[in-house]
Every structure is written in C-alpha cells, then in structure tokens.
Amino acid sequence: MAAPWFEEEIATAVSPLLPGLTVEVVDEIDSTSTELMRRAREGRAQPVLLIARRQTAGRGRMGRPWQSAQDAREPASLTFSLGLPLLPRDWSGLSLAVGVSVAESLDPSNQARVALKWPNDLWVEDRKLGGILIETALPQDGTAERYLVIGVGINIGAREAAGMSVAPAWISQWRPQATAPQLLREIVPPLVAHVLLFGERGFVPFAERFAARDALRGREVQLSDGSAGQCAGVGWGGELLVQTPSGMKTITSAEVSVRPAPPND
Ligand code: BTN
C-alpha cells in the first residue's frame, strides 16, 4: 500500500495562514513545477501543493534537468512544488529565504551541517543534497499578485553521480529511516509560514539564518564571467558579495554560476 502523504494534516496545519491549500499527490508527471506554471497560465492561481512520486522531465535552475535519485527506497527523492499568490514589496532574496526554511526543517540543530550554496542549493559537505527552483507567473486577471511556484527536490536515497561533477549527498546518510512523506510533513508547514513572512518583511528576517549556513562565505569562488574572488557573504537583499582584485562585486543574477575554486595544493 502506498505510504500516506499526510495531505489532510498538512492542509490543516497551514490553514490558519493559507486557507484553502489543496494537496495533490500524483504517481507520475513531467514536472510538478511545469504543471503548476501551466495551470497559472490558464488562470488557475489557487494555493496548491503538488507532490510527484516520479517526474519524467524534472527541471533545475538555468534550464538544467533535475534527475531524481534511483534507489530501492520508493520514492528515493522528495519532489514537490508549492504554488501560491504572493505580493512582496521586493522579491530579492526569496530563493535564499526558501533555502533557509528547507535547510532548517531538514536539519534543525545544524548537526548534519546542511548548508546553503548561494543562491539556494542544499549542500552537505560540499555535495548537493537538493535544489530549489523559484518561478513566477503573471496574473491573468489584472491583480497585482504574482503566482509563485517553489519547486523542491531532495535526495533521500542513494543517488548516482552520473553527469554530476561532484558526487551528491542524500538524507538517508544521516537519517536512514526517513521517508519522502515524513520529510514533506516536516518541510511544508514552516515553508508556507516563511514564504508569507518573506511576503511581509522581505529577506531581512532570513539574513542571519542564511549566514549561519552559508557554504561559500570566506571561500574562493569562480564566477561564470571568468573573474574570481573571496566570498564575503550575502547582503540584506540576498545578493552575493565577492571580494575580487578589482573591488567588491555584488552578484544578483541567477545567470551567474558560482563554484568554489579548487583548493591549492
Ligand atoms: C536545481 O537544483 O537547480 C533546482 C532543482 C529543483 C527540482 C525540483 S523537483 C520538484 C520541482 N519540479 C521540477 O521540475 N523541479 C523542481
């Protein structure tokens, strides 16, 4: 029998903050984020949590594919998207705030050292545990709110390193009994609260919490424009600060990929 996904429990837990959230679980879909963006473009902009046991065309940032983990444990990855209307004064730093929320839920006391690689990869010991994809759709009805789609993918069981430059990390390395539904139940209610807090107050309440898990701070990084420097943390708007020979660079673009420079021998 399929494991329950705590749909009612999650909807009830978030209802004081986000009434009317529907929770849907599907066996297979191309991508939970693609599906919620499709619905938004059709004018369906209600709060939805969509979970897929399998994605056939999972997407990552910058047009990259997102591959789920393959493992005897089913499902070996947690893949879901949360869609809701939001109207923050400023969207800067949202992806970092989401990363903070998910990392804190997975690792509340920071024992497992779940870190955040700007802007929102989840890392454990420099290996990718999960990723977050943030997208928005413009409203169909002329309202000012946008429809926000937050896609989250987390490796639970062992995952092959094929096609990845560095071997991934997975949850069962430190929580061998963890299941996708349990993790979903732990992640979603705080995530909803944090997204709504971001909508009211922006990135400021998350800045120190991001700093506490910042995987790049103090490290040499290479930027995709060819320059390099030492990462000096993030600013109050979630921008990445990099001290380069030509001065402090402020990186805001999602198009910039940041890699820790290889250590000097
Ligand atoms: C990244 O690492 O670049 C982001 C990965 C985001 C993957 C999740 S899985 C659920 C949702 N559906 C998708 O197609 N992508 C996100």
Residues whose N, C-alpha, C, O or C-beta is under 5 A from the ligand:
A	BS01	BTN	S31 T32 S33 A57 G58 R59 G60 R61 W66 T79 F80 S81 G130 G131 I132 L133 G151 V152 G153
